Amino acid sequence: MDERGRHAGDYRLLTGLALGSVVGAGVTLWLAPRAAAEIRAWAVDTARSLGHAASERYRDARLRLGETVGGIARKGQGLRNNAFDKVARVAHGVEAGARGVQHFAVDAKKKVG
């Protein structure tokens, strides 16, 4: 058998299996109403459980993200405050240096004049 024939046979087999599964499930639900009700109840319970689990995970992730963002914001504010403090100290030092230069210039002018 050539390559195309083999692949076509594979697809026919898979299609037959899938179609047989769907037909079998339908016949089972049609012939066994009690089983269908149990399956529906199980499916609803499972969907609810998954929904609750997803909600809890979302809430937990949201809380962790909020805590992380808050921590980053606090660190950023601390860095900003440290930078402002350093700039203020440098400015104070420059101001003190400028006063020293001014006094030096006044004293030098008095000596010359």
C-alpha positions in Angstrom: 0.0 0.0 0.0 1.4 3.4 -0.8 1.8 6.3 1.7 -1.4 8.1 0.8 -3.5 5.0 1.2 -2.1 4.2 4.6 -2.8 7.7 5.9 -6.4 7.6 4.5 -6.9 4.3 6.3 -5.6 5.8 9.5 -8.0 8.7 9.3 -10.9 6.4 8.5 -10.1 4.3 11.6 -9.9 7.4 13.8 -13.1 8.8 12.3 -14.9 5.5 12.9 -13.7 5.3 16.5 -14.8 8.9 17.2 -18.2 8.4 15.6 -18.7 5.1 17.4 -17.9 6.7 20.7 -20.4 9.5 20.1 -23.1 7.1 19.0 -22.4 4.8 21.9 -22.6 7.7 24.4 -25.9 8.8 22.8 -27.4 5.4 22.9 -26.3 4.9 26.5 -27.9 8.2 27.5 -31.1 7.4 25.6 -31.5 3.9 27.0 -30.5 4.7 30.6 -32.2 8.0 31.7 -31.1 7.4 35.3 -27.4 7.1 34.2 -27.9 10.3 32.2 -29.2 12.2 35.2 -26.2 10.9 37.3 -23.8 11.9 34.5 -25.4 15.4 34.3 -25.2 15.8 38.0 -21.6 14.7 38.0 -20.8 17.1 35.2 -22.5 20.0 37.0 -20.6 19.2 40.3 -17.3 18.9 38.5 -17.9 22.2 36.7 -18.8 23.9 40.0 -15.7 22.4 41.6 -13.5 23.6 38.8 -15.1 27.0 38.9 -14.5 27.3 42.7 -10.9 26.2 42.3 -10.3 28.7 39.5 -11.8 31.5 41.6 -9.6 30.6 44.6 -6.5 30.5 42.4 -7.4 33.8 40.8 -8.0 35.4 44.2 -4.7 34.0 45.6 -2.8 35.2 42.5 -4.4 38.6 42.8 -3.5 38.9 46.5 0.1 37.8 45.8 0.4 40.3 42.9 -1.0 43.1 45.1 1.6 42.3 47.8 4.4 42.2 45.3 3.4 45.4 43.7 3.1 47.0 47.1 6.6 45.8 48.1 8.0 47.2 44.8 6.3 50.5 45.4 7.6 50.7 48.9 11.2 50.0 47.7 10.8 52.5 45.0 9.7 55.2 47.4 12.6 54.3 49.7 15.1 54.7 46.8 13.5 58.0 45.8 13.7 59.3 49.4 17.3 58.2 49.6 18.1 60.0 46.4 16.4 63.1 47.6 18.3 63.0 50.8 21.7 62.6 49.0 20.8 65.5 46.6 19.9 67.7 49.6 23.2 66.8 51.4 25.3 67.5 48.2 23.4 70.8 47.7 24.1 71.7 51.4 27.8 70.9 50.9 27.9 73.0 47.7 26.2 75.9 49.5 28.7 75.6 52.4 31.6 75.5 49.9 30.2 78.6 48.1 30.1 80.5 51.4 33.7 79.5 52.0 34.8 80.8 48.6 32.8 84.0 49.2 34.5 84.6 52.5 37.9 83.8 50.9 37.2 86.3 48.2 36.1 89.0 50.6 39.2 88.4 52.8 41.5 88.5 49.7 39.9 91.8 48.6 40.4 93.4 52.0 44.1 92.4 52.0 44.6 93.8 48.5 42.6 96.9 48.9 
